Amino acid sequence: MEHRMAQRRQRDEAALRAFVEDMARLLGDWGFPRMAGRVVFTLMAADERSLSAGELADRLSASPAAISGAVRYLGHLGMVNREHVPGSRRDRYRLVDDSWYEVTVAKMTLLKTLADAAAQGAEAAGGAGTVAGSRLADMRDFYNWVQESMPTLLDQWAELKAAKAGQPPPDPIGPAVADPAVRPW
């Protein structure tokens, strides 16, 4: 019986650069700072576990100041960690594991804020019986529904991820956060 080793596909650097720029543009269209998008997707597309500011600047043909601002922003969001290199004045930047999950959970407070604001707007517009009040009440209801559905979605994601890694499923998040007062977001 002949054993064949799976061949590792070659990286297509030009396609990865285009991917980074396309994703940064997409996030930029949603209001995310474009340079932060370029940095986060450069880190995602890197085979290295971390990159220095200089390496990021070289890969993105960007200024050190632009990189500094982007990694500071991403650090604030909890997407990138700065790691000091012992014996050096340089730091390296690493994408936080599960950063999309973590950022989504952290930003869930925005849904409650949006729902509450929409509820106030609906009331100010004369209630759900008015055209404007109905639109605003629908917005409130949507964001309340998303917030209520999120624990189940997070549980499903954790189960899927564990299954892909061949691990047992984690304890569910849902029941522990059924009361809105104890939700992690």
DRENDO-1510 file (C-alpha; in Angstrom, 1 decimal, always signed):
<recs>
REC; n; res; u; v; w
REC; 1; MET; +0.0; +0.0; +0.0 .
REC; 2; GLU; +1.4; +3.3; -1.0 .
REC; 3; HIS; +1.2; +6.1; +1.6 .
REC; 4; ARG; +1.0; +9.6; +0.3 .
REC; 5; MET; +1.7; +12.6; +2.5 .
REC; 6; ALA; -0.7; +15.4; +2.0 .
REC; 7; GLN; +1.0; +18.1; +0.1 .
REC; 8; ARG; +1.0; +21.5; +1.7 .
REC; 9; ARG; -0.3; +24.1; -0.6 .
REC; 10; GLN; +2.0; +27.0; -1.4 .
REC; 11; ARG; +1.1; +30.4; +0.0 .
REC; 12; ASP; +0.0; +32.9; -2.6 .
REC; 13; GLU; +1.4; +36.1; -1.2 .
REC; 14; ALA; -0.3; +38.3; -3.8 .
REC; 15; ALA; -3.7; +36.8; -3.1 .
REC; 16; LEU; -3.1; +37.2; +0.6 .
REC; 17; ARG; -2.2; +40.8; +0.2 .
REC; 18; ALA; -5.4; +41.3; -1.9 .
REC; 19; PHE; -7.4; +39.5; +0.8 .
REC; 20; VAL; -6.0; +41.7; +3.6 .
REC; 21; GLU; -6.9; +44.9; +1.6 .
REC; 22; ASP; -10.3; +43.6; +0.7 .
REC; 23; MET; -11.1; +42.7; +4.3 .
REC; 24; ALA; -9.8; +46.0; +5.5 .
REC; 25; ARG; -12.0; +47.8; +2.9 .
REC; 26; LEU; -15.0; +45.7; +4.0 .
REC; 27; LEU; -14.5; +46.5; +7.7 .
REC; 28; GLY; -13.9; +50.1; +6.7 .
REC; 29; ASP; -17.3; +50.3; +5.0 .
REC; 30; TRP; -18.7; +49.2; +8.4 .
REC; 31; GLY; -16.9; +52.0; +10.3 .
REC; 32; PHE; -13.8; +50.0; +11.4 .
REC; 33; PRO; -10.6; +51.9; +11.0 .
REC; 34; ARG; -9.0; +50.8; +7.8 .
REC; 35; MET; -5.4; +50.5; +9.1 .
REC; 36; ALA; -6.6; +48.5; +12.1 .
REC; 37; GLY; -8.3; +46.2; +9.6 .
REC; 38; ARG; -5.2; +45.9; +7.6 .
REC; 39; VAL; -3.1; +45.1; +10.7 .
REC; 40; VAL; -5.6; +42.5; +12.1 .
REC; 41; PHE; -5.9; +40.7; +8.8 .
REC; 42; THR; -2.1; +40.8; +8.3 .
REC; 43; LEU; -1.7; +39.1; +11.6 .
REC; 44; MET; -4.5; +36.6; +10.7 .
REC; 45; ALA; -2.8; +35.8; +7.4 .
REC; 46; ALA; +0.7; +35.4; +8.9 .
REC; 47; ASP; +2.2; +32.0; +9.5 .
REC; 48; GLU; +4.2; +33.5; +12.4 .
REC; 49; ARG; +2.6; +33.6; +15.8 .
REC; 50; SER; +3.4; +37.3; +16.2 .
REC; 51; LEU; +4.9; +40.1; +14.2 .
REC; 52; SER; +6.9; +43.2; +15.3 .
REC; 53; ALA; +5.7; +46.7; +14.4 .
REC; 54; GLY; +8.5; +46.9; +11.8 .
REC; 55; GLU; +7.4; +43.6; +10.2 .
REC; 56; LEU; +3.8; +44.9; +10.1 .
REC; 57; ALA; +5.0; +48.2; +8.6 .
REC; 58; ASP; +7.1; +46.4; +5.9 .
REC; 59; ARG; +4.2; +44.0; +5.0 .
REC; 60; LEU; +1.7; +46.8; +4.7 .
REC; 61; SER; +4.0; +49.6; +3.3 .
REC; 62; ALA; +2.8; +51.7; +6.2 .
REC; 63; SER; +4.4; +54.2; +8.5 .
REC; 64; PRO; +5.4; +53.2; +12.1 .
REC; 65; ALA; +2.9; +55.8; +13.4 .
REC; 66; ALA; +0.1; +54.2; +11.4 .
REC; 67; ILE; +1.0; +50.8; +12.8 .
REC; 68; SER; +1.3; +52.2; +16.4 .
REC; 69; GLY; -2.2; +53.7; +16.2 .
REC; 70; ALA; -3.7; +50.5; +14.7 .
REC; 71; VAL; -2.2; +48.1; +17.3 .
REC; 72; ARG; -3.2; +50.5; +20.1 .
REC; 73; TYR; -6.8; +50.5; +18.8 .
REC; 74; LEU; -6.8; +46.7; +18.4 .
REC; 75; GLY; -5.3; +46.2; +21.8 .
REC; 76; HIS; -8.1; +48.4; +23.3 .
REC; 77; LEU; -10.6; +46.1; +21.5 .
REC; 78; GLY; -8.9; +43.0; +23.0 .
REC; 79; MET; -8.0; +41.7; +19.5 .
REC; 80; VAL; -4.2; +42.1; +19.7 .
REC; 81; ASN; -1.8; +41.5; +22.6 .
REC; 82; ARG; +1.5; +43.3; +22.8 .
REC; 83; GLU; +4.3; +41.0; +24.0 .
REC; 84; HIS; +7.6; +42.3; +25.2 .
REC; 85; VAL; +10.7; +40.6; +23.8 .
REC; 86; PRO; +13.2; +40.0; +26.6 .
REC; 87; GLY; +16.5; +41.8; +26.1 .
REC; 88; SER; +15.0; +44.0; +23.4 .
REC; 89; ARG; +13.3; +47.3; +23.2 .
REC; 90; ARG; +11.0; +45.9; +20.6 .
REC; 91; ASP; +7.5; +44.4; +21.1 .
REC; 92; ARG; +5.7; +41.8; +19.1 .
REC; 93; TYR; +2.0; +41.8; +18.4 .
REC; 94; ARG; -0.1; +38.7; +18.5 .
REC; 95; LEU; -3.7; +38.1; +17.5 .
REC; 96; VAL; -5.7; +37.1; +20.6 .
REC; 97; ASP; -6.9; +33.5; +20.3 .
REC; 98; ASP; -10.7; +33.5; +19.4 .
REC; 99; SER; -10.5; +37.3; +19.1 .
REC; 100; TRP; -13.7; +37.5; +17.0 .
REC; 101; TYR; -15.6; +35.5; +19.6 .
REC; 102; GLU; -14.2; +37.6; +22.4 .
REC; 103; VAL; -14.9; +40.9; +20.7 .
REC; 104; THR; -18.4; +39.9; +19.8 .
REC; 105; VAL; -19.1; +39.0; +23.4 .
REC; 106; ALA; -17.5; +42.2; +24.7 .
REC; 107; LYS; -19.5; +44.3; +22.3 .
REC; 108; MET; -22.8; +42.7; +23.2 .
REC; 109; THR; -23.5; +45.5; +25.6 .
REC; 110; LEU; -24.1; +47.7; +22.5 .
REC; 111; LEU; -27.2; +45.6; +21.7 .
REC; 112; LYS; -28.8; +46.4; +25.0 .
REC; 113; THR; -27.9; +50.1; +24.6 .
REC; 114; LEU; -29.4; +50.1; +21.1 .
REC; 115; ALA; -32.5; +48.3; +22.3 .
REC; 116; ASP; -33.0; +50.7; +25.2 .
REC; 117; ALA; -32.4; +53.8; +23.0 .
REC; 118; ALA; -34.9; +52.4; +20.4 .
REC; 119; ALA; -37.5; +51.9; +23.1 .
REC; 120; GLN; -37.0; +55.5; +24.3 .
REC; 121; GLY; -37.4; +56.7; +20.7 .
REC; 122; ALA; -40.5; +54.6; +20.1 .
REC; 123; GLU; -42.0; +56.1; +23.3 .
REC; 124; ALA; -41.0; +59.6; +22.2 .
REC; 125; ALA; -42.5; +59.0; +18.7 .
REC; 126; GLY; -45.9; +58.3; +20.3 .
REC; 127; GLY; -45.6; +54.5; +20.8 .
REC; 128; ALA; -45.7; +51.6; +18.4 .
REC; 129; GLY; -49.1; +52.8; +17.0 .
REC; 130; THR; -47.3; +55.5; +15.0 .
REC; 131; VAL; -45.3; +54.9; +11.9 .
REC; 132; ALA; -42.0; +56.1; +13.5 .
REC; 133; GLY; -42.8; +54.4; +16.8 .
REC; 134; SER; -43.5; +51.1; +15.0 .
REC; 135; ARG; -40.1; +51.3; +13.2 .
REC; 136; LEU; -38.3; +52.1; +16.4 .
REC; 137; ALA; -40.2; +49.3; +18.3 .
REC; 138; ASP; -39.2; +46.9; +15.6 .
REC; 139; MET; -35.5; +47.9; +16.1 .
REC; 140; ARG; -35.9; +47.5; +19.9 .
REC; 141; ASP; -37.5; +44.0; +19.4 .
REC; 142; PHE; -34.8; +42.9; +17.0 .
REC; 143; TYR; -31.9; +43.9; +19.3 .
REC; 144; ASN; -33.6; +42.3; +22.3 .
REC; 145; TRP; -34.1; +39.1; +20.2 .
REC; 146; VAL; -30.4; +39.1; +19.1 .
REC; 147; GLN; -29.3; +39.6; +22.7 .
REC; 148; GLU; -31.6; +36.8; +24.0 .
REC; 149; SER; -30.4; +34.4; +21.2 .
REC; 150; MET; -26.7; +35.1; +21.7 .
REC; 151; PRO; -26.1; +32.6; +24.6 .
REC; 152; THR; -27.5; +29.7; +22.4 .
REC; 153; LEU; -25.4; +30.8; +19.4 .
REC; 154; LEU; -22.3; +31.0; +21.6 .
REC; 155; ASP; -23.0; +27.5; +23.0 .
REC; 156; GLN; -23.4; +26.2; +19.4 .
REC; 157; TRP; -20.1; +27.8; +18.3 .
REC; 158; ALA; -18.2; +26.3; +21.3 .
REC; 159; GLU; -19.6; +22.8; +20.5 .
REC; 160; LEU; -18.7; +23.1; +16.9 .
REC; 161; LYS; -15.2; +24.3; +17.6 .
REC; 162; ALA; -14.7; +21.5; +20.2 .
REC; 163; ALA; -15.9; +18.9; +17.7 .
REC; 164; LYS; -13.6; +20.2; +15.0 .
REC; 165; ALA; -10.7; +19.9; +17.5 .
REC; 166; GLY; -11.8; +16.4; +18.7 .
REC; 167; GLN; -12.5; +17.6; +22.2 .
REC; 168; PRO; -15.6; +17.1; +24.4 .
REC; 169; PRO; -18.1; +19.9; +24.3 .
REC; 170; PRO; -17.7; +22.6; +26.9 .
REC; 171; ASP; -20.3; +23.4; +29.6 .
REC; 172; PRO; -23.1; +25.5; +28.1 .
REC; 173; ILE; -23.2; +29.2; +28.5 .
REC; 174; GLY; -26.9; +29.6; +28.0 .
REC; 175; PRO; -28.4; +28.6; +31.4 .
REC; 176; ALA; -25.9; +30.6; +33.4 .
REC; 177; VAL; -26.9; +33.8; +31.5 .
REC; 178; ALA; -30.6; +33.3; +31.2 .
REC; 179; ASP; -31.2; +36.2; +33.6 .
REC; 180; PRO; -30.2; +39.4; +31.7 .
REC; 181; ALA; -28.8; +40.8; +34.9 .
REC; 182; VAL; -26.0; +38.2; +35.0 .
REC; 183; ARG; -25.2; +38.1; +31.3 .
REC; 184; PRO; -21.5; +38.6; +30.5 .
REC; 185; TRP; -22.4; +41.4; +28.1 .
</recs>
